[in-house]
């Protein structure tokens, strides 16, 4: 395949323009056709038959020993014979890159049968006897194939193929072919292409199949014959307007394509399919169908297997296909083929960053395909409007949140922890260059959504829906996120064999993700429920606004340095902020109450573990799964009572202990959770549980800063 530099040298702007479609990309078929055109130009060049060749099929044979076996036929007289010059009747040589077009190889991907072209690819490490048989079949099988014979009958040079068939009836000639191959290989097995060279003039040169139009046309007709008989059709073809080029042509209906779309069993694409008349529903010309099939290499390089599905994100240029835009696209596709560790989105970002390019002209076709059984696929989440902007900005936004805002970072001189913990071993709680890869491959949601068996995945998998939404810029329903988050949290709390302790880092990761998706420049969260609207709004966390201990010392009247931190976090989190208490159908006070209860449970639970040495704490006693509207009042009463008990205990031990333990939480909790009474709450269970879990995470991380035991390593402190 030509490098982008070699591609530029091989085709001038004028030459490239003649190969490009006349209209902008408007459908998947248009996109596949463009890919197929670029692949053909980069591998076999231009020309009428170039798109029918399959250079990748024998790519690993290039420049290897004994990789090309050539039967040399003298057809310059009425009686064909094997060559008797210095090179002999059979030449065993090397298949080289400059012979790709000349041998004209067109693979037939079937376990049995011969290739479409006279050139045939043998199986790996075939023995000399088998190779001799394949070589003889160029004369005895390919030349007498029904489609080949019909082509020869209609072609002015069909007599050349007829003479091959005639020579194939000569047993002496066949024995000579076998003996020569066996002798030249010395009994060694090898992998080879087998072809012919033909001399048609007494004083002429031996020419390759690619030099003869009749060989190319016979190859073309054999390949087309398979298109019109696919899915057991007799002849699924007819005259119609080609949906790709817009020109009248002989069209086929159920041709193959790299994404297995428009198959006989793909009912959502072909409802009520009549195999024989498929060309009426989906008319694509023979040549366009072949070109589409050639898109496979580029299409496969632009896919990712995740969650039991195959996700396609195929880049293309928006608007008119100028040569400059197409050259950039070719470079992107080329690098995607050569580097299978990165996605096209990452490749496009590198292009943009290194070459100061504008991504406004770049779009992505995005879809997910779920295989069920042989030839059965579900296609969903399909769009042509994917943009680099969304995954790129989501990755940057997430990194910015974790790296610099007050929700996850203490001020440099602060003596108290940040509201939420971070950890360099957790992908979503550290700033890293892999975040774009995580977003574009789905790993971003794998880390936070409920775990599933990918072998039993289905088209309704929320992880796939979220991935496709982000790639295409569609908003994700916040209800889906909350359900997925809570299911994952409960699973991790329940499975003692896999997980130990409260999953603080998971919850902090989920919250960071939730905040990133709510970013105002992206708007990747949506809801139709007014009560959840605040969750979809962007937080307003400042950078390093955490007050220092010197600013808020512990004072006799009960003041505490953690109080302004809590106040700030609540006010700057729209889902919790009192600013939204008066919104229509607001449950923000109830959500805030769940958060505050969690914060108190986390705070006192940490105290129990590190100061009291208890193995079972309030965090264990009130797991996320146990929190419901009917229980939250009782849990609150019991937690506050336990807090007062520890306050009295501290007063006895220390004498001058000010106020109530965790008073900055307790006072707000009393006002929020008891008025109105939780029995009258309307908040949904997933909403309630997630913000309770977030509160527990907050409370477990609410302690003085200790440089030797920071919140980047452990969510709790002994000095609590």
C-alpha positions as CSV (number, residue, x, y, z in Angstrom):
1,X,0.0,0.0,0.0
2,X,1.4,3.4,-1.0
3,X,2.4,5.7,1.8
4,X,0.7,9.1,1.9
5,X,3.8,10.6,0.4
6,X,4.1,8.0,-2.4
7,X,0.3,8.3,-3.0
8,X,0.8,12.1,-3.5
9,X,3.6,11.5,-6.0
10,X,1.7,8.7,-7.9
11,X,-1.4,10.8,-8.5
12,X,-1.6,14.4,-9.5
13,X,-4.5,16.5,-8.4
14,X,-6.0,16.1,-11.9
15,X,-5.6,12.3,-11.9
16,X,-7.0,11.9,-8.4
17,X,-10.0,14.2,-9.2
18,X,-11.0,11.9,-12.1
19,X,-11.2,8.9,-9.7
20,X,-13.3,10.6,-7.0
21,X,-17.1,10.5,-6.8
22,X,-18.9,13.6,-8.1
23,X,-21.1,14.2,-5.1
24,X,-20.4,14.6,-1.3
25,X,-20.7,11.7,1.1
26,X,-24.4,11.2,1.8
27,X,-24.7,7.5,2.8
28,X,-22.7,4.6,4.1
29,X,-22.5,3.2,0.6
30,X,-21.0,6.5,-0.6
31,X,-18.4,6.3,2.1
32,X,-17.6,2.6,1.4
33,X,-17.2,3.4,-2.3
34,X,-14.7,6.2,-1.6
35,X,-12.8,3.9,0.7
36,X,-12.7,1.2,-2.0
37,X,-11.5,3.7,-4.6
38,X,-8.7,5.0,-2.3
39,X,-7.7,1.4,-1.5
40,X,-7.6,0.4,-5.1
41,X,-5.5,3.4,-6.1
42,X,-3.1,2.7,-3.3
43,X,-2.6,-1.0,-4.0
44,X,-3.4,-1.9,-7.7
45,X,-3.6,1.5,-9.3
46,X,-6.3,2.9,-11.6
47,X,-7.9,1.3,-14.6
48,X,-11.0,-0.6,-15.5
49,X,-10.1,-3.9,-13.7
50,X,-8.0,-2.6,-10.8
51,X,-10.9,-2.8,-8.3
52,X,-11.4,-6.5,-9.0
53,X,-7.9,-7.5,-7.9
54,X,-7.2,-8.7,-4.4
55,X,-3.6,-7.8,-3.6
56,X,-3.9,-8.2,0.1
57,X,-4.8,-11.9,-0.3
58,X,-1.2,-12.8,-1.3
59,X,0.5,-9.9,0.4
60,X,2.6,-12.1,2.7
61,X,4.1,-13.9,-0.4
62,X,5.7,-10.8,-1.8
63,X,9.5,-11.2,-2.0
64,X,9.6,-14.8,-0.7
65,X,11.3,-17.7,-2.3
66,X,9.3,-19.9,-4.8
67,X,6.2,-17.7,-4.3
68,X,5.3,-17.6,-8.0
69,X,4.9,-20.6,-10.3
70,X,4.3,-19.7,-13.9
71,X,3.1,-22.1,-16.7
72,X,4.5,-20.7,-19.9
73,X,2.3,-21.3,-23.0
74,X,3.2,-20.6,-26.6
75,X,-0.1,-19.8,-28.4
76,X,1.5,-18.2,-31.5
77,X,0.3,-21.1,-33.7
78,X,-2.9,-23.2,-34.1
79,X,-1.3,-25.9,-32.0
80,X,-0.5,-24.5,-28.5
81,X,2.5,-25.9,-26.7
82,X,4.6,-25.3,-23.7
83,X,7.5,-22.9,-24.0
84,X,10.8,-24.5,-25.1
85,X,13.1,-21.5,-24.7
86,X,15.9,-21.0,-22.1
87,X,13.4,-20.5,-19.2
88,X,11.5,-23.7,-20.0
89,X,7.8,-24.7,-19.7
90,X,7.5,-23.7,-16.0
91,X,9.2,-20.9,-14.2
92,X,9.5,-21.0,-10.4
93,X,10.4,-17.5,-9.2
94,X,9.6,-14.7,-6.7
95,X,6.3,-12.8,-6.5
96,X,7.3,-9.1,-6.3
97,X,5.3,-6.0,-5.7
98,X,5.7,-4.8,-9.4
99,X,3.9,-8.0,-10.5
100,X,0.7,-7.3,-8.6
101,X,-1.2,-5.9,-11.6
102,X,0.5,-8.2,-14.1
103,X,-0.5,-11.5,-12.5
104,X,-4.0,-10.0,-12.0
105,X,-4.9,-12.1,-8.9
106,X,-8.5,-12.1,-7.8
107,X,-9.2,-14.4,-4.8
108,X,-12.3,-16.4,-4.4
109,X,-12.7,-16.7,-0.6
110,X,-14.1,-20.2,-0.5
111,X,-12.8,-23.5,1.0
112,X,-13.2,-25.2,-2.3
113,X,-13.1,-23.9,-5.8
114,X,-10.7,-21.9,-8.0
115,X,-9.9,-18.2,-7.8
116,X,-11.8,-15.9,-10.1
117,X,-8.6,-15.1,-12.0
118,X,-6.4,-17.5,-13.9
119,X,-3.9,-16.8,-11.2
120,X,-4.7,-19.0,-8.2
121,X,-3.4,-18.9,-4.6
122,X,-2.4,-22.3,-3.1
123,X,-2.9,-23.2,0.5
124,X,-0.1,-22.6,3.0
125,X,2.9,-24.9,2.6
126,X,1.4,-27.0,-0.2
127,X,3.5,-30.0,-1.3
128,X,4.9,-30.2,-4.9
129,X,2.2,-32.7,-6.0
130,X,-0.6,-30.4,-5.0
131,X,1.1,-27.4,-6.5
132,X,1.5,-29.3,-9.8
133,X,-2.2,-30.1,-9.7
134,X,-3.1,-26.4,-9.2
135,X,-0.7,-25.4,-12.0
136,X,-2.4,-27.8,-14.4
137,X,-5.8,-26.6,-13.4
138,X,-5.0,-23.2,-15.0
139,X,-5.6,-25.1,-18.2
140,X,-7.9,-28.0,-17.3
141,X,-10.3,-26.2,-14.9
142,X,-10.1,-22.4,-15.1
143,X,-10.0,-22.2,-18.9
144,X,-13.1,-24.5,-19.2
145,X,-15.1,-22.8,-16.5
146,X,-18.6,-22.0,-17.7
147,X,-18.4,-18.3,-17.1
148,X,-14.9,-18.1,-18.6
149,X,-16.0,-20.0,-21.7
150,X,-19.0,-17.6,-22.2
151,X,-16.6,-14.6,-21.9
152,X,-14.2,-16.1,-24.4
153,X,-17.1,-16.7,-26.8
154,X,-18.0,-13.0,-26.8
155,X,-14.5,-11.5,-26.7
156,X,-12.3,-10.8,-29.7
157,X,-9.3,-12.4,-28.1
158,X,-11.3,-15.4,-26.7
159,X,-9.2,-17.7,-28.8
160,X,-6.3,-17.3,-26.3
161,X,-8.4,-18.9,-23.6
162,X,-9.6,-21.6,-26.1
163,X,-6.0,-22.5,-26.8
164,X,-5.3,-22.9,-23.1
165,X,-8.2,-25.3,-22.8
166,X,-6.9,-27.2,-25.8
167,X,-3.4,-27.5,-24.3
168,X,-5.1,-28.8,-21.1
169,X,-6.2,-31.9,-23.1
170,X,-2.6,-32.8,-23.9
171,X,-1.5,-35.4,-21.3
172,X,2.1,-35.0,-22.4
173,X,2.1,-31.3,-21.7
174,X,0.4,-31.9,-18.3
175,X,3.0,-34.5,-17.3
176,X,5.8,-32.1,-18.3
177,X,4.3,-29.4,-16.0
178,X,4.1,-31.8,-13.1
179,X,7.6,-33.2,-13.6
180,X,9.2,-29.7,-14.0
181,X,7.5,-28.3,-10.8
182,X,8.5,-31.4,-8.8
183,X,12.1,-31.2,-9.9
184,X,12.5,-27.4,-9.4
185,X,11.0,-27.5,-5.9
186,X,13.2,-30.4,-4.9
187,X,10.5,-32.1,-3.0
188,X,10.0,-29.0,-0.7
189,X,6.6,-27.6,0.3
190,X,5.9,-23.9,-0.3
191,X,3.2,-21.3,-0.5
192,X,2.7,-19.9,-4.0
193,X,0.6,-18.1,-6.6
194,X,0.2,-20.2,-9.7
195,X,-0.4,-18.4,-13.1
196,X,0.4,-18.5,-16.8
197,X,2.4,-16.5,-19.3
198,X,1.3,-16.6,-22.9
199,X,3.0,-15.7,-26.2
200,X,0.7,-14.9,-29.0
201,X,3.2,-13.8,-31.7
202,X,6.0,-16.0,-33.1
203,X,8.5,-13.3,-32.4
204,X,6.7,-11.8,-29.4
205,X,7.3,-11.8,-25.7
206,X,5.6,-14.0,-23.1
207,X,3.0,-11.8,-21.4
208,X,1.2,-11.9,-18.1
209,X,-2.5,-12.3,-17.6
210,X,-2.9,-8.6,-16.7
211,X,-1.6,-7.7,-20.1
212,X,-4.6,-9.4,-21.8
213,X,-8.1,-7.8,-21.7
214,X,-9.7,-11.2,-22.2
215,X,-8.1,-12.6,-19.0
216,X,-9.2,-9.5,-17.1
217,X,-12.7,-9.6,-18.4
218,X,-13.1,-13.4,-17.7
219,X,-11.9,-12.7,-14.1
220,X,-14.4,-9.8,-13.8
221,X,-17.3,-11.9,-15.0
222,X,-16.5,-14.8,-12.7
223,X,-16.5,-12.4,-9.7
224,X,-19.7,-10.8,-10.8
225,X,-21.4,-14.1,-11.2
226,X,-21.0,-14.7,-7.5
227,X,-22.6,-11.4,-6.7
228,X,-25.9,-12.1,-8.5
229,X,-26.3,-15.7,-7.1
230,X,-25.6,-14.8,-3.4
231,X,-28.1,-16.1,-0.9
232,X,-29.1,-18.9,-3.3
233,X,-30.6,-16.5,-5.9
234,X,-30.7,-17.5,-9.5
235,X,-29.8,-14.1,-10.9
236,X,-30.4,-11.2,-8.5
237,X,-29.7,-8.4,-11.0
238,X,-31.4,-5.9,-13.3
239,X,-31.2,-2.6,-15.0
240,X,-31.6,0.4,-12.6
241,X,-30.0,3.6,-11.4
242,X,-26.9,2.9,-9.4
243,X,-27.4,4.3,-5.9
244,X,-23.7,5.3,-5.7
245,X,-23.0,6.9,-9.0
246,X,-26.5,7.9,-10.0
247,X,-26.0,6.5,-13.4
248,X,-28.0,3.7,-15.3
249,X,-26.3,0.4,-15.0
250,X,-26.8,-3.3,-14.5
251,X,-27.2,-3.5,-10.8
252,X,-27.0,-6.3,-8.1
253,X,-29.0,-6.4,-4.9
254,X,-27.3,-8.5,-2.2
255,X,-23.6,-8.0,-2.9
256,X,-21.1,-8.4,0.0
257,X,-19.9,-5.4,1.9
258,X,-17.3,-5.0,4.7
259,X,-20.0,-4.5,7.4
260,X,-22.3,-7.3,6.5
261,X,-25.2,-4.9,5.8
262,X,-28.0,-5.6,3.3
263,X,-27.7,-9.4,3.7
264,X,-30.6,-11.8,3.0
265,X,-31.2,-12.4,6.7
266,X,-30.8,-8.7,7.7
267,X,-34.5,-8.0,7.9
268,X,-34.2,-4.5,9.3
269,X,-32.4,-3.5,6.1
270,X,-34.4,-5.7,3.8
271,X,-38.0,-6.1,5.1
272,X,-40.0,-8.6,3.1
273,X,-36.9,-9.4,1.0
274,X,-37.4,-11.2,-2.3
275,X,-33.9,-12.5,-3.1
276,X,-34.4,-12.5,-6.9
277,X,-35.6,-8.8,-6.7
278,X,-33.2,-7.5,-4.1
279,X,-31.6,-5.3,-6.8
280,X,-34.9,-3.3,-6.9
281,X,-34.6,-2.5,-3.1
282,X,-30.9,-1.8,-3.1
283,X,-29.6,-1.3,-6.6
284,X,-25.8,-1.0,-6.8
285,X,-23.9,-1.4,-10.1
286,X,-21.6,-4.3,-10.5
287,X,-18.4,-2.2,-10.6
288,X,-19.6,-0.1,-7.6
289,X,-20.4,-3.3,-5.6
290,X,-16.8,-4.6,-6.2
291,X,-15.4,-1.2,-5.2
292,X,-17.4,-1.3,-2.0
293,X,-16.1,-4.7,-1.2
294,X,-12.5,-3.3,-1.5
295,X,-13.2,-0.9,1.4
296,X,-12.7,-3.8,3.8
297,X,-9.1,-3.1,4.8
298,X,-9.8,0.5,5.7
299,X,-13.2,-0.3,7.3
300,X,-11.6,-3.0,9.5
301,X,-8.8,-0.6,10.5
302,X,-11.5,1.9,11.7
303,X,-13.4,-0.5,14.0
304,X,-13.2,-1.6,17.6
305,X,-14.6,-4.7,19.3
306,X,-16.1,-3.9,22.6
307,X,-19.0,-5.0,24.8
308,X,-19.6,-8.0,22.5
309,X,-20.3,-5.7,19.6
310,X,-18.3,-4.3,16.7
311,X,-18.2,-0.5,16.7
312,X,-17.5,1.3,13.4
313,X,-16.2,4.9,13.4
314,X,-15.3,5.6,9.8
315,X,-13.8,9.0,9.1
316,X,-14.8,11.0,6.0
317,X,-14.6,14.6,4.7
318,X,-17.7,16.7,4.9
319,X,-18.9,18.6,1.8
320,X,-17.3,18.6,-1.6
321,X,-14.5,16.0,-2.1
322,X,-11.6,18.2,-2.9
323,X,-8.3,16.5,-3.6
324,X,-6.7,18.2,-0.6
325,X,-9.4,16.9,1.8
326,X,-9.2,13.4,0.3
327,X,-5.4,13.3,0.6
328,X,-5.8,14.1,4.3
329,X,-8.4,11.3,4.6
330,X,-6.1,8.8,2.9
331,X,-3.3,9.7,5.3
332,X,-5.6,9.1,8.3
333,X,-6.8,5.8,6.9
334,X,-3.2,4.7,6.1
335,X,-2.1,5.4,9.6
336,X,-5.1,3.6,11.0
337,X,-4.1,0.5,9.0
338,X,-0.5,0.6,10.1
339,X,-1.2,1.4,13.8
340,X,-3.9,-0.9,15.2
341,X,-3.3,0.3,18.8
342,X,-5.0,3.6,18.2
343,X,-8.4,4.5,17.0
344,X,-9.2,6.8,14.0
345,X,-10.3,9.4,16.5
346,X,-6.9,9.4,18.1
347,X,-5.2,9.5,14.7
348,X,-7.4,12.4,13.7
349,X,-6.6,14.2,16.9
350,X,-2.8,13.7,16.4
351,X,-3.2,15.1,12.8
352,X,-5.1,18.1,14.2
353,X,-2.5,18.8,17.0
354,X,0.7,18.2,15.0
355,X,-0.4,19.8,11.7
356,X,-2.6,22.6,13.0
357,X,-5.6,21.2,11.1
358,X,-9.2,22.2,11.5
359,X,-11.6,19.3,12.3
360,X,-14.7,21.1,10.8
361,X,-14.3,19.2,7.6
362,X,-14.0,15.8,9.3
363,X,-16.9,13.6,10.2
364,X,-17.3,10.0,11.3
365,X,-19.9,7.4,10.4
366,X,-20.7,5.7,13.6
367,X,-22.6,2.5,14.2
368,X,-22.5,-0.7,16.3
369,X,-23.2,-4.1,15.0
370,X,-24.2,-7.0,17.2
371,X,-23.7,-10.5,15.8
372,X,-26.2,-13.2,16.8
373,X,-25.5,-16.2,14.6
374,X,-24.2,-16.9,11.2
375,X,-25.3,-14.1,8.8
376,X,-27.5,-12.5,11.4
377,X,-26.6,-9.0,12.7
378,X,-28.3,-6.2,14.5
379,X,-27.3,-2.6,13.5
380,X,-28.0,0.2,15.9
381,X,-26.9,3.7,16.8
382,X,-26.2,4.5,13.2
383,X,-25.3,8.1,12.3
384,X,-23.2,10.0,9.7
385,X,-22.8,13.0,12.0
386,X,-20.0,11.8,14.4
387,X,-17.4,14.5,15.1
388,X,-14.0,14.5,16.6
389,X,-15.1,17.4,18.8
390,X,-17.2,15.2,21.2
391,X,-14.8,12.5,22.3
392,X,-11.9,14.8,22.2
393,X,-13.5,17.5,24.4
394,X,-15.0,14.9,26.7
395,X,-11.5,13.5,27.3
396,X,-10.1,17.0,27.9
397,X,-12.9,18.0,30.1
398,X,-12.6,14.9,32.3
399,X,-8.9,15.5,32.7
400,X,-9.4,19.1,33.6
401,X,-12.0,18.2,36.2
402,X,-9.8,15.7,37.9
403,X,-6.6,17.7,37.6
404,X,-7.6,21.2,38.7
405,X,-11.1,21.8,40.1
406,X,-11.9,22.0,43.8
407,X,-14.1,18.9,43.9
408,X,-11.1,16.7,43.4
409,X,-8.2,18.9,44.5
410,X,-7.2,20.7,47.6
411,X,-5.5,24.1,47.4
412,X,-1.7,23.8,47.5
413,X,-1.6,25.2,51.1
414,X,-4.8,23.7,52.4
415,X,-4.8,21.6,55.6
416,X,-8.0,19.7,54.8
417,X,-8.7,17.2,52.1
418,X,-10.5,17.8,48.8
419,X,-14.2,16.8,48.8
420,X,-13.6,13.6,46.7
421,X,-10.6,11.2,46.6
422,X,-8.3,10.7,43.7
423,X,-6.0,7.8,43.0
424,X,-3.2,7.4,40.4
425,X,-4.1,3.7,39.9
426,X,-7.6,4.5,38.8
427,X,-7.9,5.5,35.1
428,X,-10.7,8.0,35.7
429,X,-9.2,9.6,38.7
430,X,-5.9,10.6,37.2
431,X,-4.9,12.9,34.4
432,X,-3.5,10.9,31.5
433,X,-3.0,10.9,27.8
434,X,-5.0,7.6,27.5
435,X,-8.3,9.3,28.3
436,X,-9.1,9.9,24.6
437,X,-8.4,6.2,23.9
438,X,-10.7,5.3,26.8
439,X,-13.5,7.5,25.5
440,X,-13.2,6.3,21.9
441,X,-13.0,2.6,22.6
442,X,-15.7,2.4,25.3
443,X,-13.3,1.7,28.2
444,X,-14.5,5.1,29.6
445,X,-17.9,3.5,30.4
446,X,-16.6,0.0,31.1
447,X,-15.0,1.4,34.2
448,X,-18.3,2.9,35.6
449,X,-21.3,1.0,34.2
450,X,-22.7,-2.3,35.5
451,X,-20.6,-5.3,34.4
452,X,-22.0,-7.8,31.9
453,X,-21.0,-10.9,30.2
454,X,-19.9,-9.8,26.7
455,X,-20.7,-13.2,25.3
456,X,-24.3,-12.6,26.1
457,X,-24.4,-8.9,25.1
458,X,-27.4,-7.6,23.2
459,X,-28.3,-4.5,21.2
460,X,-29.8,-2.8,24.3
461,X,-26.5,-2.8,26.2
462,X,-26.3,0.7,27.8
463,X,-22.5,0.7,27.5
464,X,-22.8,0.5,23.7
465,X,-25.5,3.1,23.6
466,X,-23.4,5.5,25.6
467,X,-20.3,4.9,23.5
468,X,-22.2,5.5,20.2
469,X,-23.8,8.6,21.7
470,X,-20.5,10.2,22.7
471,X,-18.9,9.4,19.3
472,X,-21.9,11.0,17.5
473,X,-22.6,13.8,19.9
474,X,-25.9,12.5,21.1
475,X,-26.9,13.1,24.7
476,X,-27.2,10.2,27.1
477,X,-30.2,9.9,29.4
478,X,-29.2,10.7,33.0
479,X,-31.7,8.0,34.2
480,X,-29.5,5.4,32.4
481,X,-26.4,6.7,34.0
482,X,-27.8,6.6,37.5
483,X,-29.2,3.1,37.0
484,X,-25.9,1.8,35.7
485,X,-23.9,3.6,38.4
486,X,-26.0,2.2,41.3
487,X,-26.1,-1.3,39.9
488,X,-22.3,-1.3,39.7
489,X,-21.9,0.2,43.2
490,X,-24.2,-2.4,44.7
491,X,-22.4,-5.2,42.9
492,X,-19.0,-4.1,44.2
493,X,-20.3,-3.7,47.8
494,X,-22.0,-7.2,47.6
495,X,-19.1,-9.2,46.1
496,X,-16.7,-9.6,49.0
497,X,-14.5,-12.0,47.0
498,X,-13.7,-9.4,44.3
499,X,-13.9,-6.2,46.3
500,X,-13.0,-5.1,49.8
501,X,-14.4,-2.0,51.6
502,X,-16.6,0.8,50.2
503,X,-15.9,1.5,46.5
504,X,-15.0,5.2,47.0
505,X,-12.8,5.4,44.0
506,X,-15.4,3.9,41.7
507,X,-18.0,6.4,42.9
508,X,-15.6,9.4,42.6
509,X,-14.9,8.1,39.0
510,X,-18.6,8.0,38.3
511,X,-19.1,11.5,39.6
512,X,-16.2,12.8,37.5
513,X,-17.7,11.2,34.5
514,X,-21.2,12.6,35.3
515,X,-19.7,16.1,35.6
516,X,-17.7,15.8,32.4
517,X,-20.8,14.7,30.4
518,X,-22.7,17.7,31.8
519,X,-20.1,20.2,30.5
520,X,-21.9,23.0,28.8
521,X,-19.8,22.8,25.6
522,X,-20.8,19.2,25.1
523,X,-24.4,18.8,26.5
524,X,-24.0,15.1,26.5
525,X,-26.6,14.6,29.3
526,X,-30.4,14.8,28.8
527,X,-33.6,14.1,30.7
528,X,-37.3,14.7,30.2
529,X,-37.8,14.6,34.0
530,X,-37.8,18.1,35.5
531,X,-36.8,16.7,38.9
532,X,-33.5,15.4,37.3
533,X,-32.8,18.5,35.3
534,X,-30.2,19.9,37.8
535,X,-28.1,16.8,37.4
536,X,-27.6,17.5,33.7
537,X,-26.2,21.0,34.4
538,X,-22.5,21.8,34.5
539,X,-20.9,22.2,38.0
540,X,-19.2,25.5,38.8
541,X,-16.2,24.2,40.8
542,X,-13.4,26.7,41.0
543,X,-9.7,25.9,40.7
544,X,-8.1,25.4,44.1
545,X,-10.6,27.3,46.1
546,X,-10.4,25.1,49.2
547,X,-9.8,27.2,52.3
548,X,-6.8,26.6,54.5
549,X,-6.9,25.5,58.2
550,X,-5.4,28.9,59.1
551,X,-8.4,30.6,57.5
552,X,-10.9,28.4,59.4
553,X,-9.5,27.2,62.7
554,X,-11.4,25.1,65.1
555,X,-13.1,27.6,67.4
556,X,-15.0,27.2,70.7
557,X,-18.4,28.0,69.3
558,X,-18.3,24.9,67.1
559,X,-16.8,26.4,63.8
560,X,-14.9,23.8,61.7
561,X,-12.7,24.1,58.7
562,X,-14.7,21.4,56.9
563,X,-17.9,23.5,57.1
564,X,-17.0,26.0,54.2
565,X,-15.8,23.1,52.1
566,X,-19.1,21.3,52.5
567,X,-21.0,24.5,51.8
568,X,-19.0,25.2,48.7
569,X,-19.3,21.7,47.3
570,X,-23.1,21.7,47.7
571,X,-23.6,25.2,46.3
572,X,-21.4,24.4,43.2
573,X,-23.0,21.1,42.5
574,X,-26.3,21.8,40.6
575,X,-27.9,18.5,41.6
576,X,-27.5,19.5,45.3
577,X,-27.6,23.3,45.3
578,X,-30.3,25.2,47.1
579,X,-30.5,27.4,44.0
580,X,-32.6,24.7,42.4
581,X,-34.9,24.0,45.4
582,X,-37.7,26.0,43.8
583,X,-37.5,24.5,40.3
584,X,-40.6,22.8,39.0
585,X,-41.1,19.4,40.6
586,X,-37.7,19.8,42.3
587,X,-36.4,16.9,44.4
588,X,-33.1,18.7,45.0
589,X,-33.6,19.1,48.8
590,X,-34.3,15.3,48.9
591,X,-31.2,14.5,46.9
592,X,-29.2,16.9,49.1
593,X,-30.6,15.1,52.1
594,X,-29.5,11.7,50.8
595,X,-26.0,13.2,50.1
596,X,-25.7,14.6,53.6
597,X,-26.8,11.4,55.2
598,X,-24.2,9.6,53.2
599,X,-21.6,12.2,54.3
600,X,-22.4,11.6,57.9
601,X,-22.4,7.8,57.6
602,X,-19.0,8.0,55.8
603,X,-17.6,10.4,58.4
604,X,-18.7,8.5,61.4
605,X,-17.9,5.1,59.8
606,X,-14.3,6.3,59.2
607,X,-14.1,7.4,62.9
608,X,-15.3,4.0,64.0
609,X,-12.7,2.2,61.9
610,X,-9.7,4.2,62.7
611,X,-10.4,5.6,66.2
612,X,-12.5,2.8,67.6
613,X,-10.9,-0.1,65.7
614,X,-14.2,-1.5,64.6
615,X,-14.3,-4.0,61.7
616,X,-18.0,-3.3,61.0
617,X,-18.9,0.3,60.8
618,X,-22.0,2.4,59.8
619,X,-20.7,2.2,56.2
620,X,-21.1,-1.5,56.4
621,X,-24.3,-1.3,58.4
622,X,-26.0,0.9,55.8
623,X,-24.9,-0.2,52.4
624,X,-26.2,1.5,49.3
625,X,-28.6,-1.3,48.5
626,X,-30.4,-0.8,51.9
627,X,-31.2,2.9,51.3
628,X,-34.8,3.6,50.3
629,X,-37.3,6.4,50.9
630,X,-39.0,4.2,53.5
631,X,-35.8,3.6,55.4
632,X,-33.9,6.8,55.1
633,X,-35.6,8.5,58.1
634,X,-34.7,5.6,60.4
635,X,-31.1,5.5,59.1
636,X,-30.8,9.2,59.7
637,X,-32.1,9.0,63.3
638,X,-29.7,6.1,64.1
639,X,-26.7,7.8,62.5
640,X,-27.3,11.1,64.3
641,X,-27.8,9.2,67.6
642,X,-24.5,7.4,67.1
643,X,-22.8,10.7,66.3
644,X,-24.1,12.2,69.6
645,X,-22.8,9.2,71.4
646,X,-19.3,9.7,70.0
647,X,-19.5,13.4,70.8
648,X,-20.2,12.7,74.5
649,X,-17.4,10.2,74.5
650,X,-14.9,12.7,73.0
651,X,-16.0,15.3,75.6
652,X,-15.2,12.9,78.4
653,X,-11.8,12.0,77.0
654,X,-10.7,15.5,75.8
655,X,-12.8,17.8,78.1
656,X,-12.6,20.8,75.8
657,X,-14.1,19.2,72.7
658,X,-16.2,21.9,71.0
659,X,-19.7,21.5,69.7
660,X,-21.1,18.3,68.1
661,X,-19.0,15.8,66.2
662,X,-19.4,16.4,62.4
663,X,-21.6,19.3,63.4
664,X,-21.2,20.9,59.9
665,X,-23.0,17.9,58.5
666,X,-25.5,17.1,61.3
667,X,-27.1,20.6,61.4
668,X,-27.7,20.7,57.7
669,X,-28.9,17.1,57.7
670,X,-31.5,17.8,60.4
671,X,-33.0,20.6,58.4
672,X,-33.0,18.7,55.1
673,X,-34.0,15.2,55.9
674,X,-36.6,15.8,58.5
675,X,-38.4,18.6,56.8
676,X,-40.3,17.6,54.7
677,X,-40.6,14.1,56.2
678,X,-39.0,11.4,54.0
679,X,-42.3,9.6,53.9
680,X,-43.5,12.3,51.5
681,X,-40.4,12.3,49.3
682,X,-40.7,11.7,45.6
683,X,-37.1,11.1,44.6
684,X,-36.5,7.9,42.6
685,X,-34.5,5.1,44.1
686,X,-31.4,5.2,41.8
687,X,-31.2,9.0,42.3
688,X,-31.4,8.6,46.0
689,X,-28.9,5.8,46.2
690,X,-26.3,7.4,44.0
691,X,-26.1,10.7,45.9
692,X,-26.1,8.8,49.2
693,X,-23.1,6.8,47.9
694,X,-21.5,10.1,46.8
695,X,-22.1,11.4,50.3
696,X,-20.5,8.4,51.9
697,X,-17.4,8.9,49.6
698,X,-17.3,12.5,50.6
699,X,-17.6,11.7,54.3
700,X,-14.9,9.1,54.2
701,X,-12.6,11.6,52.6
702,X,-13.4,14.5,54.9
703,X,-10.4,14.7,57.2
704,X,-7.3,16.8,57.9
705,X,-4.6,16.7,55.2
706,X,-1.6,14.4,56.1
707,X,1.2,14.5,53.6
708,X,2.3,10.9,54.4
709,X,-1.2,9.5,54.0
710,X,-2.8,11.6,51.3
711,X,-6.2,11.2,49.6
712,X,-4.4,10.1,46.5
713,X,-3.5,6.8,48.2
714,X,-6.2,6.2,50.8
715,X,-9.7,7.6,51.2
716,X,-9.5,7.6,55.0
717,X,-7.2,8.9,57.7
718,X,-6.5,7.7,61.2
719,X,-6.5,11.3,62.4
720,X,-10.2,11.8,62.0
